[in-house]
Amino acid sequence: MSKPTRRSDAAPAAAPVVDSFLLRLLLALAYPWLAHWAAHGGGALAAVVALLDLALVILVDGLVQRRPGAWLLLAAVAALLVALAGTVVPRLLLLAPPMLFTGLAAWMFARSLRDPRGALITRIVGEMERCGVAGLAPGLRRYTRRLSIAWAGVLGLLCAINGVLALIAVPDGALALLGVEAPLTITREQWSLFANLLNYGLVGVFFVAEYALRRRYFPDRPYRNFLDFLRMMGRLGPPFWRDLFSRPPASPGRS
């Protein structure tokens, strides 16, 4: 008599879940170029594609995890954008992201200055040095806090510039759409060149220049060169970056 076949007690291995961090990064990197294409003759289709890319950046976690609500919301956004494609609304919406991105980043840097876990740059450097914020040399801790202040200032200034340029762009800047004649105007293409390309280029220049300054004042670092520095930042991993931008813990005196 044959023995009954035994089932394995172990559950089948779950399919690996795609980490949404890299997808969000790639979509975010694509957005400025898509928005610039929309401002340089790409037309209604390009504006819709750029805004849909932005929606994907926001919804990518839910889409990767196959949440029905995220997919339904994406379908609704896509349908709305297609319906509005023949209007000025998509082009008007594209004026906001450069200001919102830099403003949100400036706010995060400024908020971290009151975070008991340490300022944003201080926490990044502490993780890269594998010693935590408390283990950093006092001079390096002061420098990274001041650098966090500098980042808040630079990004806040870019936010203000983006806001002003979005107001005075023609033919479909905010003031022009309201029927208000600005004392100084720029073309839509000039606005896009700054807001969608130079804006992030200036951020990159500041990033590279600060790296060179840090190497001069703090030469004994665990990375050999700029590429090694970027690799070390990348190896910190999505969980660290998610925690880095999370809300600071409430102080004991607050409910």
N, C-alpha and C positions, 0 to 999 in steps of 0.2 A: 504494500500500500504506500503510495507516494505521500510524502509530507507536504502539508499546505505551504504554499509560498509565503514567506514572511515579508511584510512591508518594512521598509526602512523607517526607523523612528525619527530619523533626521528630516527636517523640512527641506524642501528643495531650496537651493540657494537663490536669493532674490537677485533680480537683474540689477546690475549697477546703475545707480542714478547719476545722470549727467549733472555735474556741478554747474549751477547757473552763473557762477562768478565770472568765468571766462566768456560765456556767451554775452553777459551784460557788458563786459569790457569791450568786446568786439563791436557790439551794437552801438555803444556809446562813442567809440572811435569813429564809426561810420557816420554818425549823425552830422557833425559839422560839414563834411563834404557833401552830404545829401542836401543840407540846408543851403549851402553855397551854390550848389547846382540849381536849386529852386529859384534863387535870387538872380541867377545869371542865365535867364532864358529857358530854364527847365519847364516853366509853365505850371499849370494846375496839377499835372500828374506828379511832377517832382516834389511839389509842396505836400501832396498827400503821402507820398512815399516817405519823406523825411519825418512827418508827424507820426506815421505808422511805425517807423523805426523807434521813435521816442516812446510810443506806447509799449513796444516790445521791451524796451529797457526797463520800464516800470513793472510790467507784468511777467517778466521772464521766469521768476521763481514759481509762480502758480502754473505757468504753461509747462515747465519742465516736470513739475510734480503732477501734472495731468488733473488739475483741479477744474471741474466743470465751470465754476464761476469765472475763473480767469479766461477760459476759452470763450465763454459767452460774452464777457466784457470786451475782449479783443474783437469779436465779430461785430458787436454793437459799435465800437469805435470805428472800425473799418467801414461799416455801412454809413455812419454819420459823415465820415470824411469824404466818401465817394459822393454823397448827396450834396455836400458843400463845395465840391471841387470847382464848380463854375462860379463861385462867389469869391469875395476878397477875404473871407474868414480864414482859410488856411494860411494865406500869406501874412495876415495879421497875427495869427498865433505863433508864427515862426519868429516874430520880433521878441517874444518873451524868454525863451530858453537861455540865451547867453547871459541875460541879466539874472535869471533865476539860479542858474548853475553857479555862477561866481558868488552871488549873494548867499546861497545856501552854504557853500564851502567856507566863505568868510565867517558866517555865523558859527559853523562847527569849530573852526579854529578859535574864535573868540570864546565860545562856550567852554572849551576845554581848559581855558585858563583858570576856571573855578572848579575844575574837576579834581576831587581828592586823589584820583588815580594818576594825576599828572597831566601836563599839557600834551597836545596831540603829538608833536614832534618828539617830545621827551619820551613818551611811551613807545614810539616806533624805534628810537635809538636804543632804549633799554632792552627791547625785545631782540634787536639785531645783535647787541653786545652780549646777550644771554645772561644779563645780570639784573634785569628789572630796573625800574626807576630808582629805587633806593640804592642800588649798587653803582650807579653812575658817579663819576668824579664830580665834585661840586661845580667846577668850571664848566664842564660839559652840560651839566643839568641847567645851569644858568643860561648857557648859550642856546640850548634847545628850546627853553621857554621863551627867550627873546625872539628866536626864529619863528615860533608859533605866533607871536604878536605881529611879526613882520608879514607873515603869510596872511593873517587876518586883514592887515592894512592894505596889502597889494590887491588881494581879491575884492575887498570892499571898494577900493578905487576903481577897479575894472567893472564892478557891478554898476557903479554910478555912471561911468563913461558909457557903458552899454545902454543904460536907461536913457541918457540924454540923446544918444545917436538914434535910438528907436523912436524917440519923439520927433526928431527933425528930419528923418528920412522921407524922401518923396519918390514916387507918388503915393505910397500907401503906408507912410509912417503914422504914428498915433495922432499927431496934431493935424496932419493933412486929412486924415479920415474924419476928424471932428470939424473940419472946415476952418481950422485956425492956421493963419499964415505965420510960420516961424521966422524970426529975424535972420536966422542962418539955416541953410538946408544942405543936405548931402543926398546923393542918389542912393537908390536901393542897393546898387552894386557896391558902392563905397561902404555903406553900412555893413553889408555881408562880408566884405573883405576883412574888416576889423573884427566884427562880432563872431564870425564863424571860423576864421583862420588866424589872424594876427592875435586875437584875444588869447587863444590857447598857445600860440607861439611864444607870447610874452611870458606866460606861465612856465613854459619849458625853459626859456632863457634864464628866468629867475632860479629855477630848480638847478640847472647846470652850474650857474655862477655861484650859488650857495654851496654846492658840492665842492667846488674848487677852493672856496674860502674856508670851508670846514677842514679840508685836507691840509691847508696851510697852518691853521691854528691847532688842529688836533691830528697830527700825522699818524699816530699809532692806532690805526683802526683795523678791524678784522677783515676788511675787504681790500683787495690789491689795487683795483682801478674802478672806473665808473661802471663798466659792464658787470664786474663782480658785485658792485654795490647794488645794481638793479636786480641781479640774480638773487642776492640775499633778501632784498625786499619782496621779491616774488615768492621766495620759499617760506615767508611768514605764513602764507596760506589764508584762504577765505575766512575760516573761523576767527582768526586774529583781526582781520579787517572789519568783519561784522561787529565784533566786540569793541573795536576802537571807536567806531562811530555810533555806538549805542548811547543811550541816555546815561548820564552820570548817576550814581546811587544817591538817593535822597539823604540829606543830612539828618543826624539823629533828632534834631530839634523840630523837624517838619513831620507832619502826619503823612 
